[in-house]
Amino acid sequence: MPSNVTDEHAFAVRLRGDSMEPKFSDGDIAVLLPGIAATNGETVVANLRDQGLLCKIMHVQLDKKLITLSSYNPAYPPTDITATTSTGSSRRHDHQAMRRK
């Protein structure tokens, strides 16, 4: 797939489901840039221990040490993440910025 992404660690995933409709659709391809830290309000792919990979909007509340992952589709409720429910990786939060091509 042609791309202008120059990050040698970038990779792509195919999105499944309708939780991010209407912005992202089932079957869309997302290019993930693991070298770029995600910021508040960005779309991320998060790897959660109990739910696997999720494509969501990340909302950070530093004062509460809480991250809320929400969907564009209102049929899907937000998911709250704390230090004890974040990821199975060694990093506290394993979020990767997503840029749609």
Backbone as a ProteinNet text record, in pm:
[ID]
protein_1_A
[PRIMARY]
MPSNVTDEHAFAVRLRGDSMEPKFSDGDIAVLLPGIAATNGETVVANLRDQGLLCKIMHVQLDKKLITLSSYNPAYPPTDITATTSTGSSRRHDHQAMRRK
[TERTIARY]
84.3	0	89.6	75.8	157.5	125	228.6	209.8	324.3	298.4	404.6	457.6	425.9	473.6	620.4	704	847.9	896	810.2	847	867.1	989.5	1018.1	950.2	897	827	674.8	628.7	484.7	432.5	307.8	243.1	94.5	26.1	-116.4	-199.7	-321.7	-419.7	-552.1	-629.5	-762.9	-863.1	-945.1	-1044	-1165.4	-1220.3	-1339	-1446.7	-1569.7	-1681.2	-1728.2	-1831.4	-1892.6	-1885.5	-1801.6	-1797.3	-1742.5	-1669.6	-1612.7	-1682.5	-1798	-1879.8	-1930.9	-1940.5	-1924.5	-1783.4	-1690.7	-1557.1	-1474.1	-1478.5	-1404.2	-1501.9	-1486.5	-1580	-1513.8	-1596.9	-1549.8	-1469.8	-1348.4	-1263.9	-1164.6	-1177.8	-1078.4	-942.1	-838.9	-702.3	-646.4	-592.5	-532.6	-381.8	-308.8	-163.3	-127.5	-56.7	-18.8	126.1	149.9	282.7	327.5	388.7	421.8	525.1	598.7	699.6	644.3	515.2	453.7	356.3	379.1	290.6	154.4	50.7	-85.3	-113.4	-196	-233.8	-383.9	-425.6	-565	-655.2	-760.3	-856.5	-822.6	-707.4	-669.6	-733.6	-744	-787.4	-665.5	-683	-573.8	-618	-520.2	-545.7	-483.2	-566.1	-521.3	-530.4	-431	-428.9	-464.6	-589	-635.7	-632.6	-588.1	-578	-706.2	-817.7	-942.9	-1027.5	-985.8	-1067.6	-990.1	-860.3	-780.1	-757.7	-742.5	-717.8	-847.2	-846.4	-962.6	-919.8	-996.1	-976.5	-1076.5	-1026.4	-1113.4	-1054.5	-1132.9	-1087.3	-1038.8	-916.6	-857.2	-878.9	-934.8	-955.1	-877	-778.9	-692	-735.5	-749.7	-778.1	-664.3	-558.6	-440.2	-468.9	-556.7	-586.4	-648.6	-718.3	-782.1	-703.8	-591.5	-512.5	-602.1	-680.3	-781.8	-775.3	-791.4	-806.9	-941.9	-1019.3	-1147.6	-1135.2	-1173.9	-1175.2	-1319.6	-1349.3	-1487.3	-1496.1	-1617.7	-1646.5	-1720	-1714.1	-1798.2	-1943	-1962.3	-2095.7	-2152.2	-2260.8	-2315	-2370.2	-2382.9	-2432.4	-2328.5	-2204.3	-2097.2	-2058.4	-2072	-2037.7	-1886.3	-1843.7	-1700	-1639.3	-1508.2	-1432.4	-1332.6	-1334.8	-1238.6	-1120.3	-1000.6	-877.5	-802.2	-759.4	-672.2	-541.6	-448.1	-318.4	-333.9	-439.3	-455.8	-529	-593.1	-667.7	-613.5	-496.4	-449.1	-410.7	-284.7	-244.3	-163.5	-143.8	-60.5	86	120.3	259.8	330.3	461.2	537.5	518.4	476.4	448.6	311.9	295.2	169.5	52.7	68.7	-36.2	28.2	-23.2	34.4	-59.3	-57.2	-144.5	-61	-116.9	-46.5	-131.7	-72.9	-146.6	-185.3	-304.6	-353.1	-377.9	-328.2	-350.7	-417.8	-533	-607	-555	-531.2	-482.5	-597.3
-116.6	0	123.9	212.4	333.5	426.3	492.5	582.6	682.4	798.7	896.3	893.6	790.4	775.7	735.1	810.2	781.7	709.6	690.7	621.6	473.9	425.2	284.6	186.8	236	150	153.6	232.8	242.6	109.4	81	-38.5	-11	-97.7	-77	-189	-153.5	-251.3	-223	-326.1	-311.2	-301.1	-197	-175.3	-265.3	-312.2	-397.8	-337.2	-345.7	-300	-160.9	-115.5	13.3	114.3	89.1	178.9	317.5	331.6	461.2	525.5	470.1	532.1	666.5	766.5	769.1	805.8	836.7	879.4	765.3	650	532.5	418.4	344.7	236.8	101	-1.1	-138.7	-162.8	-213.3	-241	-131.3	-12.6	93.3	45.4	98.5	67.5	187.9	163.5	268.7	249.3	356.6	353.5	398.4	311.9	341.3	386.6	492	549.6	534.5	421.5	394.3	490.3	562.6	655.6	790.9	814.2	942.2	921.5	995.9	984.9	1044.9	976.1	1025.7	1138.7	1233.5	1344.1	1340.7	1415.3	1420.3	1454.6	1374.6	1398	1331.1	1265.8	1197.8	1060	1011.1	874.1	784.3	678.9	587.6	443.7	355.2	212.4	171.1	123.6	85.8	-64.8	-122.4	-265.9	-287.9	-329.1	-350.5	-498.5	-528.4	-668.7	-746.6	-689.5	-765.1	-746.2	-654.1	-627.8	-635.9	-651.7	-657.5	-519	-513.4	-386.4	-310.7	-182.8	-96.5	30.3	71.7	201.2	296.7	399.4	489	630	722.9	858.2	860	911.2	910.6	1045	1038	1156.5	1134.2	1218.7	1203.3	1298.8	1245.1	1325.1	1300.7	1382.2	1361.2	1371.4	1463.8	1480.9	1356.9	1277.6	1155.4	1030.5	1049.4	936.6	840.9	898.9	823.5	856.9	755.5	772.2	713.8	790	741.8	723.5	606.8	577.2	580.4	665.9	678.3	652.5	629.5	600.2	717.2	726.2	823.1	775.3	645.1	586.7	585.3	658.6	668.3	536.5	434.4	305.3	233.3	281.2	218	305.5	254.8	335.5	353.8	461.5	484.6	377.2	359.9	267.7	348.9	334.6	402.3	311.8	371.2	296.5	361.2	278.9	324.4	247.6	276.3	208.1	56.9	12.5	-131.4	-201	-125.4	-189	-153	-89.1	-37.8	-149.5	-183.6	-278.4	-392.6	-493.1	-604.2	-579.6	-466.5	-437.6	-381.6	-364.4	-312.1	-162.1	-94.7	48	66.7	174.6	199	206.5	283.1	293.8	273.9	181.7	148.8	197.8	328.1	387.9	430.8	418.4	454.6	549.9	662	761.7	702.4	732.5	680.3	795.3	782.4	879.6	808.6	854.9	791.6	846	757.7	795.4	798
0	0	0	-97.2	-101.8	15.6	66.8	179.9	184.4	243.1	261.3	405	481.5	618.4	613.7	687.6	686.5	812.3	909.1	1033.4	1003.4	1021.9	990.3	1085.2	1196.5	1291.7	1272.8	1179.5	1152.8	1099.3	1131.4	1077.8	1063.9	993.9	966.5	1027	1063.7	1111.4	1041	1023.9	966.4	1080.9	1077.7	1182.8	1162	1271.6	1268.8	1358.2	1316.7	1398.1	1360	1432.3	1399.4	1513.5	1614.2	1730	1696.5	1587	1551.9	1431.8	1392.2	1287.4	1338	1259.2	1114.8	1068	1159.8	1116.9	1060.2	1123.8	1078	1059.8	951.4	917.9	927.6	941.2	940.1	813	827.5	711.9	679.3	739	716.7	763.9	701.6	741.8	815.3	935.6	1017.3	1019.4	996.9	1007.6	1148.5	1221.3	1359.3	1363.6	1440.9	1454.8	1599.9	1634.5	1774.1	1833	1751.7	1800.9	1839.7	1817.8	1850.9	1966.8	2074.5	2191.1	2157.8	2197.2	2177.3	2275	2233.5	2320.5	2346.1	2445.5	2486.3	2368.3	2347.5	2240.3	2108.7	2100.3	1976.5	1967.3	1843.9	1821	1839.4	1918.1	1949.3	1929	1921.2	1932.2	2064	2156.1	2289.7	2305.9	2370.4	2396.2	2543.2	2568.1	2705.3	2739.2	2858.5	2902.4	2882.8	2925.1	2924.7	2799.3	2708.8	2590.2	2459	2464	2342.6	2284.1	2152.1	2083.9	2060.3	2094.5	2074.9	2003.5	1905.1	1839.8	1905.1	1974.8	2051.7	2056.6	2108.2	2135.4	2279.9	2301.4	2434.1	2504.3	2626.3	2710	2839.4	2866.1	2982	3093.3	3214.8	3333.8	3433	3422	3503.9	3653	3692.5	3834.5	3896.7	3816.2	3865.7	3826.6	3755.2	3704	3626.8	3537.1	3464.3	3315.5	3234.6	3090.2	3053.8	2978.4	2928.9	2778.8	2730.8	2587.6	2541.4	2444.9	2398.2	2248.4	2203.4	2063.5	2000.2	1868.1	1797.5	1796.8	1790.3	1787.6	1929.9	1955.8	2091.4	2146.8	2063.1	2111.1	2198	2197.1	2273.6	2392	2514.1	2632.2	2644.8	2710.8	2732.1	2822.8	2810	2893.7	2974.5	3106.9	3192.4	3220.2	3217.3	3240	3355.5	3450.1	3557.9	3547.5	3633.2	3630.2	3645.1	3712.7	3734.5	3620.2	3530.7	3421.7	3285.2	3279.2	3151	3054	3043	2940.6	2998.2	2916.6	2955.8	2926.8	2872	2840.7	2962.6	2951.4	3063.7	3081.1	2978.4	2991.7	3055.4	3126.7	3197.3	3101	2995.6	2894.1	2757.5	2681.6	2552	2443.3	2417.6	2318.6	2199.5	2082	1960.5	1879.7	1841.4	1763.6	1629.6	1585.5	1459.5	1363.4	1246.4	1140.9	1024.9	984.5	873.8	742.6	650.7	517.1	420.4
[MASK]
+++++++++++++++++++++++++++++++++++++++++++++++++++++++++++++++++++++++++++++++++++++++++++++++++++++

